[in-house]
Amino acid sequence: MIPLSHFLIVSAALFSIGLAVMVTKRNAIVVLIGLELVLNAVNINLVAFSQYDNRLSGQLFGLFVLVVAAAESAVALAIILKVYRHFGTIHLDKVSSMKK
């Protein structure tokens, strides 16, 4: 059995990488990938802590987070596509306002 500390280390690394990507990058798609890394780090924590509980609530909540993340990705990619069609770029620095 893998100890809980290994799961927490992997989760902290994923969370840190995702947060660093979200803060430093200016490409909308790369920021979205960073957000997905953060959400996957949360899921690892939920499942790891659920391993020590007799109930399946952590695993079910992790599955719920995966479904919400998939829906969020679809909506965010649709918004990014509309921004690209309107402004001609997906770089967040160049998109200064939503009206032109």
N, C-alpha and C positions, 0 to 999 in steps of 0.2 A: 504494500500500500504506500502510495506517495504521500509524504507529509504535507501538511497544510502550508508550511512556510515556502515550499517550492511553488505552489500555486500563487501565493501572494507575491513572490518575487517576479514571476512571469507577468502577473497582472499589473504590478507597479511599473514594470518596464514598458508594457504595451501602453499603459495610461500616459506615461511620461513621453514616449515617442509620439503618440497621438496629439497630446497637448502641445508639444514643441512644433509639430507640423502645422497645427491650427494657428499658432501664434506667428510663426516665421514666414510661412508661404503666402503668396498673394494670388495664386491660381485657385479659382472656385472649386474645381474638381479635386485638387489636392487637399484643400481644406475639408471637403466632404469625406475624403478617405481618412484624414486624421480624426474626424468625428466618429467614423465607423470603428477605428482602432480603440477609441475611448469607450465606446459602447461594448465592444468585445471584451475589454478589460473588466468592465462591470459584470458581464456575463460569467467570466471565469470566476470572479469572486462569489457570485451568487451560487454557482454550482459547487464550488469548493466548500463553502460554508454549509450548503445543503447536504453535503456528504456526511456531516457529523450530526445531522438532525434526522429523526425517524420519519418526519413528514416530507412530502415532495414539494412543498411550497416554494422553495428556492429554485428548484429546477423548472417548475411551471412558470414562475416569474421570469426566469431566464428565457424560456421559450416565448413568452409574451414580449419581452424586450427585443428579441430577434425579429418577430413579426412587425413590431412598430418601427424598428430600424429599416426593414425592407421597404415599408410604406414611405418612410421619411426619405429614403434614398430615391425612390421613384419620383416623389414630388419635387425634391431638390434638383434632380437632373432635369425635370421638365422646366423648372424655373431658370436653371442655368442655360438651357437651350433657348428659351425666350429672350433672356438677357443677351445672349450671343447674337440672335437675329436682330435685336434692336440696336445694340451698341457695336457689334462686330468684334467683340473681345470678351474673354472670360476672366481677365485680370481684374481683381477687386479694386486696385488703385485707380484704374482708368474709368471705372464705372462710378461716376461721382453723384449722379442723381437719377431718379427713375423717370423724370419727365424731361423732354427734350424740345 
